[in-house]
Amino acid sequence: MGELAGMWEQYARSREPEKRRELIEAYAPLARYVVDRLNLKPGPALEYDDLLSQAVVGLIDAVDRFDPSRGIKFETYAYHRIRGAVMDMLRELDWLPRSVRQREAALAGAYERLEERLGRSPTDVELAGELGVTVARLDEMAHEVGMQAVQSLDEYVGSAQWETGTVGEMVADEAAVSPEEAAERWSEREMMAEAIESLPEAERTVVSLYYYEGLTLKEIGRVLGVTESRACQIHGKAMVRLRGALRPVGEGRAEEAAQPGAGGLAYGRRRAAGSGSGRAAAQRRRPGGRGRGRHSGPRGLSR
């Protein structure tokens, strides 16, 4: 104690940074002591080291403000400064109003008193009577307190048996396609591809030019050397054949898959176009070269 008193006398006279540092180091255990006495439970956004760092900030502030001439023990003065610094940080991080925290403490206190007195969990009527409020007001208070039950999506969860990840990674994506639906769609696309490959060459060419190259029926007729009406007839026959081939898949899904712009048809006509019959024909016979510039992919589809 005599050594610390001498350090305070020297610092009070000189205010040298070196003496200040020595005092901070000498009282550093006090910061950990205050944090441990607060008995705070670190959360996902606040660790024990964060509390300790803020306690050290309070200790430094106490060293700078302390006046030994007043005859007060530094430990007593610093304890309240350190505790206040930590509590101020917690209040800044708390997004709930202080009034809600007070209601939460009142509810918890009343519940504990009644449970101890009755030897069982109290009813809403008993709890409302203990607080001096109506049951409706008790429900409002419980709702306000319940609003604090939030969890960060960046919080890591897991155990030794399970892989650790964030809460956000474990939240189900309702817009995502389930594995079963993805497998069903893939099977339908495979069936559509096989059905298109089984079409006669003229119909397969029309499907390829219409859905992959983005040509109109008039342009397809020019490519094939037929009228627009004849190209429309060929396209219609192709649709009838595809619907018939896919009928076992299911009435609704088959017709949907065979409609222009459907994913299955887009997949199938790409495989059909892989032989190059439709695209090559378009390049050989269509004026102006391959494809129109304004078409970036299949009609009604994205490449």
C-alpha positions as a printed Julia matrix, in Angstrom:
303×3 Matrix{Float64}:
   0.0     0.0     0.0
   2.87    2.34    0.8
   4.33    1.77   -2.64
   1.01    2.59   -4.32
   0.64    5.71   -2.18
   4.09    6.83   -3.28
   3.17    6.2    -6.93
   0.06    8.35   -6.52
   2.07   11.17   -4.96
   4.59   11.13   -7.79
   1.85   11.02  -10.44
  -0.11   13.83   -8.76
   2.95   16.08   -8.89
   4.37   15.24  -12.31
   1.48   13.73  -14.34
   4.09   11.82  -16.28
   2.75    9.24  -18.79
   5.15    6.65  -17.41
   3.75    7.01  -13.88
   0.22    6.83  -15.3
   1.05    3.58  -17.09
   2.5     2.07  -13.9
  -0.68    2.9   -11.97
  -2.89    1.37  -14.67
  -0.84   -1.82  -14.66
  -0.88   -1.98  -10.86
  -4.69   -1.76  -10.72
  -5.38   -3.92  -13.83
  -6.65   -6.88  -11.72
  -9.37   -4.58  -10.4
 -10.93   -4.39  -13.87
 -11.25   -8.2   -14.08
 -12.62   -8.28  -10.53
 -15.41   -5.83  -11.39
 -16.39   -7.75  -14.54
 -16.52  -11.03  -12.62
 -18.63   -9.44   -9.86
 -21.17   -8.24  -12.44
 -21.73  -11.91  -13.36
 -22.76  -11.03  -16.9
 -23.45  -13.73  -19.45
 -21.58  -13.01  -22.68
 -23.72  -13.32  -25.79
 -22.98  -13.99  -29.47
 -22.35  -10.29  -30.12
 -20.43   -9.63  -26.88
 -17.63  -11.78  -25.49
 -15.91  -11.73  -22.11
 -12.86   -9.99  -23.59
 -15.13   -7.17  -24.79
 -16.4    -6.65  -21.25
 -12.84   -6.72  -19.91
 -11.65   -4.21  -22.49
 -14.41   -1.79  -21.55
 -13.57   -2.29  -17.87
  -9.97   -1.28  -18.59
 -11.3     1.86  -20.3
 -13.18    2.66  -17.11
 -10.03    2.01  -15.07
  -8.0     4.41  -17.21
 -10.7     7.06  -16.8
 -10.66    6.53  -13.03
  -6.87    6.93  -12.89
  -7.1    10.19  -14.85
  -9.89   11.62  -12.68
  -8.86   10.43   -9.23
  -7.8    13.05   -6.68
  -5.76   11.53   -3.8
  -6.16   14.71   -1.72
  -9.82   13.92   -1.02
  -8.89   11.0     1.21
 -10.95    8.42   -0.7
  -9.57    4.97   -1.45
  -8.87    4.57   -5.16
 -10.34    1.04   -5.21
 -13.71    2.34   -4.02
 -13.71    5.2    -6.53
 -12.49    3.05   -9.43
 -14.99    0.26   -8.75
 -17.94    2.51   -9.55
 -16.19    4.12  -12.56
 -15.35    0.71  -14.03
 -18.81   -0.71  -13.38
 -20.41    2.38  -14.89
 -18.27    2.13  -18.05
 -19.31   -1.5   -18.6
 -22.99   -0.83  -17.96
 -22.96    2.17  -20.31
 -21.58   -0.03  -23.09
 -24.27   -2.64  -22.47
 -26.99   -0.01  -22.62
 -25.65    1.29  -25.93
 -25.7    -2.22  -27.39
 -29.2    -2.95  -26.09
 -31.79   -2.09  -28.76
 -34.71   -2.42  -26.34
 -35.95    0.64  -24.42
 -35.16    0.74  -20.71
 -38.9     0.66  -19.92
 -39.19   -2.78  -21.53
 -36.26   -4.01  -19.47
 -37.98   -2.73  -16.35
 -41.17   -4.58  -17.25
 -39.16   -7.72  -17.87
 -37.57   -7.44  -14.41
 -40.99   -6.8   -12.82
 -42.5    -9.85  -14.51
 -39.6   -12.09  -13.53
 -39.64  -10.85   -9.94
 -43.4   -11.33   -9.54
 -43.23  -14.79  -11.07
 -40.45  -15.87   -8.71
 -42.24  -14.53   -5.62
 -45.51  -16.24   -6.48
 -43.84  -19.52   -7.36
 -42.02  -19.54   -4.04
 -45.15  -18.58   -2.13
 -47.56  -20.97   -3.88
 -45.21  -23.85   -4.57
 -46.36  -23.99   -8.21
 -46.43  -21.91  -11.35
 -48.84  -18.98  -10.92
 -51.78  -18.41  -13.24
 -52.21  -15.28  -15.31
 -54.82  -13.97  -12.9
 -52.51  -14.44   -9.91
 -49.58  -12.87  -11.74
 -51.68   -9.89  -12.8
 -52.88   -9.44   -9.23
 -49.29   -9.49   -7.93
 -48.32   -6.77  -10.4
 -51.5    -4.77   -9.82
 -52.53   -4.82  -13.49
 -55.33   -6.4   -15.52
 -54.9    -9.68  -17.38
 -55.11   -7.77  -20.68
 -52.28   -5.48  -19.57
 -50.3    -8.53  -18.45
 -50.64   -9.97  -21.97
 -49.37   -6.7   -23.43
 -46.38   -6.69  -21.09
 -45.57  -10.31  -21.97
 -45.79   -9.46  -25.67
 -43.42   -6.49  -25.29
 -40.93   -8.59  -23.36
 -41.24  -11.43  -25.86
 -40.22   -9.1   -28.68
 -36.65   -9.22  -27.39
 -36.36  -12.9   -28.27
 -34.3   -12.34  -31.41
 -31.26  -14.14  -32.72
 -28.54  -12.95  -35.02
 -28.31  -14.71  -38.38
 -24.53  -14.44  -38.1
 -24.44  -16.34  -34.8
 -22.49  -19.6   -34.99
 -24.22  -22.72  -33.72
 -23.14  -26.34  -33.57
 -21.48  -28.9   -31.36
 -18.67  -31.41  -31.35
 -20.9   -33.93  -33.18
 -22.25  -31.5   -35.77
 -20.6   -29.13  -38.19
 -20.61  -25.56  -36.96
 -22.38  -22.95  -39.1
 -24.32  -19.72  -38.81
 -28.03  -19.51  -38.11
 -28.53  -17.89  -41.51
 -27.05  -20.94  -43.23
 -29.58  -23.18  -41.49
 -32.71  -21.15  -42.28
 -34.77  -22.88  -44.93
 -35.13  -21.08  -48.26
 -38.81  -21.35  -49.12
 -38.1   -20.31  -52.71
 -35.54  -23.09  -53.21
 -36.44  -26.18  -55.21
 -36.56  -29.34  -53.12
 -34.35  -32.29  -54.16
 -37.46  -34.32  -55.01
 -38.85  -31.6   -57.28
 -35.45  -31.03  -58.89
 -35.15  -34.76  -59.66
 -38.68  -34.8   -61.08
 -37.96  -31.82  -63.31
 -34.73  -33.37  -64.53
 -36.55  -36.61  -65.38
 -39.17  -34.67  -67.33
 -36.48  -32.79  -69.25
 -34.81  -36.07  -70.16
 -38.12  -37.44  -71.43
 -38.74  -34.22  -73.36
 -35.29  -34.43  -74.95
 -35.89  -38.01  -76.04
 -39.32  -37.07  -77.42
 -37.86  -34.2   -79.49
 -35.08  -36.4   -80.84
 -37.72  -38.88  -82.01
 -39.54  -36.22  -84.08
 -39.27  -36.25  -87.88
 -36.46  -34.08  -89.15
 -38.73  -31.26  -90.4
 -40.57  -31.02  -87.09
 -37.34  -31.24  -85.1
 -35.9   -28.45  -87.23
 -38.93  -26.23  -86.65
 -38.73  -26.81  -82.89
 -35.04  -25.95  -82.9
 -35.41  -22.8   -84.99
 -38.49  -21.59  -83.13
 -37.39  -22.2   -79.54
 -33.6   -21.98  -79.79
 -32.84  -19.58  -82.64
 -35.86  -17.4   -81.86
 -37.1   -17.28  -85.45
 -40.71  -16.49  -86.3
 -42.83  -18.97  -88.22
 -42.6   -16.73  -91.26
 -38.8   -16.79  -91.12
 -38.8   -20.55  -90.51
 -40.95  -21.0   -93.59
 -38.43  -19.0   -95.61
 -35.59  -21.16  -94.26
 -37.38  -24.41  -95.1
 -38.73  -23.14  -98.42
 -42.38  -23.44  -97.37
 -45.16  -21.0   -96.58
 -45.73  -19.58  -93.12
 -48.97  -21.57  -92.91
 -47.09  -24.79  -93.65
 -44.45  -23.97  -91.01
 -47.26  -23.41  -88.52
 -48.74  -26.8   -89.4
 -45.39  -28.5   -88.88
 -45.02  -26.77  -85.53
 -48.51  -27.86  -84.51
 -47.8   -31.48  -85.42
 -44.61  -31.36  -83.38
 -46.54  -30.1   -80.34
 -49.16  -32.85  -80.75
 -46.46  -35.54  -80.96
 -44.66  -34.15  -77.9
 -47.85  -34.03  -75.84
 -48.63  -37.58  -76.78
 -45.13  -38.76  -75.93
 -45.22  -37.05  -72.55
 -48.78  -37.98  -71.61
 -47.65  -40.68  -69.12
 -45.82  -38.01  -67.11
 -49.13  -36.47  -66.06
 -51.81  -34.57  -67.9
 -51.12  -31.14  -66.42
 -47.34  -31.32  -66.21
 -46.97  -32.73  -69.72
 -49.0   -29.95  -71.32
 -47.11  -27.37  -69.3
 -43.79  -28.84  -70.4
 -44.84  -28.78  -74.05
 -45.9   -25.12  -74.0
 -43.6   -22.53  -75.61
 -41.11  -21.26  -73.07
 -41.27  -24.36  -70.85
 -38.02  -25.47  -69.27
 -38.35  -29.09  -70.45
 -38.88  -28.08  -74.07
 -35.96  -25.69  -73.88
 -33.72  -28.5   -72.65
 -34.98  -30.96  -75.22
 -34.7   -28.68  -78.23
 -31.1   -27.85  -77.24
 -30.25  -31.52  -77.39
 -32.12  -31.81  -80.64
 -30.24  -28.81  -81.95
 -26.97  -30.45  -81.02
 -26.98  -32.37  -84.31
 -26.78  -29.0   -86.05
 -29.61  -29.73  -88.47
 -31.79  -26.78  -87.56
 -28.99  -24.29  -86.93
 -27.06  -25.27  -89.98
 -30.18  -24.96  -92.1
 -30.81  -21.5   -90.71
 -27.26  -20.41  -91.48
 -27.34  -21.8   -95.02
 -30.71  -20.57  -96.09
 -31.72  -17.63  -93.94
 -30.89  -14.2   -95.31
 -28.69  -12.06  -93.1
 -26.79  -14.87  -91.43
 -27.36  -16.53  -88.09
 -30.03  -15.36  -85.65
 -31.45  -11.93  -85.06
 -29.4    -9.63  -82.91
 -32.29   -8.78  -80.66
 -32.74  -12.41  -79.61
 -30.35  -13.39  -76.82
 -31.71  -16.91  -76.47
 -34.75  -19.17  -76.87
 -38.11  -17.51  -77.16
 -39.47  -16.86  -73.71
 -36.4   -18.45  -72.15
 -32.96  -17.45  -70.94
 -29.97  -19.23  -72.23
